[in-house]
Amino acid sequence: MIFSLLGGLLIVAGLVFFFGAALGLLRFPDFYSRMHAAGKGDTLSSLLVVIGFALHELHDFSSFTHDWPTILVILKLSAIVVFIFLTSPTSTSALMDAGWEDGVEPVIEPGRPNVLRDDTEAR
Amino acid sequence: MNAKVSATIAVIITGAVLLYGVADFPDFGDPTSPANAGVEGGAPSASLHFINESYKETKVPNLVTSVLADYRGYDTMFETVVIFAAGLAIFVILRNLRSDDPLPEPLPATEDRFIDGDHQRIIVGTTCRIAIPLVQIFALYVVAHGHHSPGGGFQGGVMLGASFILVALGGNLRDALARLGEDTFMRLASLGILIYAAFGLVPQFLGRNFLDYGVLEKIFLTDGPEMARSHSMLGVEVGVALTVMSIMFAIFANLSSRGEMRGGL
């Protein structure tokens, strides 16, 4: 019961972050901030949802010998979590870098310095 | 007439012919269609036969695999040939083998180099290094486990090809080609189809139909034709996986380097 509740809570939290990511993707002004919303929101929300599934699987768990298939499902879900945790931020980072190499200009408030540019020139 | 107009006309005619053919199809899920109900006084229902008998006849729990690789093996074999043809077409169109441009030397096998370069290279390179072995192991699992769960040669082959594409994306195309060279993957692509065709021809030599795996029990020394069919399906899947993997990578390598096979991404 407690696992089911906890799992549901995590899934709902993940959906909230998904909503934020989608909203950011639509509303943010330029490529970088949109990627920021999509990358961060997507990673966290997928993780939360999948962990929520894993906890939900535990809800009628009684013993290791009897519920061996449940353990198997949870192990598979954990593998998915680890994989998303590794690959999703990397792909976001690679996309950002590709955009920068390609000369996509960030939108910057008038009067503010372009910190990104200074960074590259200093390198 | 320029090429675009004639291509458009050809596409429209082909599409019209295909749509005309679709009009004769039975409705989706129609219980009285010949595939579902059988032909009156003729062949019994194919679907019912697969659902009721396929496990008894092939000892493969996954219905999809047994239909795909055994009952409709002929169809699947030529699906694989279609993929092979797509790879050859990419090769013919893109590959740049002009005589005034000598063939690049075969690339030396690189040592297991350290990942260096800027931050970006380190991030992507490290992740690829972690991910590639896992992807390949999972691909082999998908190929081998097609009998019991969703999967099989096509899916596993795509994953294997993707792992080599990942080598090229995370490092560079030269490293990937040092691990899976052009002559290697073109040979592997042909080998995959040859494996499939061999599973068809050997039963013919033993006096049965093309791709009639049951008779292979004499070669595999299994107790009964069912297990022979099951094992043959695995062999066929391996052939499909080899072809799909090679062609995936061939398409990527040709496209990303514009047929030069050296620079690339």
HADDOCK unambig.tbl for C-alpha pairs under 7 A between the chains (distance, minus, plus):
assign (segid A and resid 86 and name CA) (segid B and resid 127 and name CA) 6.78 0.50 0.50
assign (segid A and resid 87 and name CA) (segid B and resid 127 and name CA) 6.82 0.50 0.50
assign (segid A and resid 90 and name CA) (segid B and resid 123 and name CA) 6.72 0.50 0.50
assign (segid A and resid 90 and name CA) (segid B and resid 124 and name CA) 6.15 0.50 0.50
assign (segid A and resid 94 and name CA) (segid B and resid 124 and name CA) 6.91 0.50 0.50
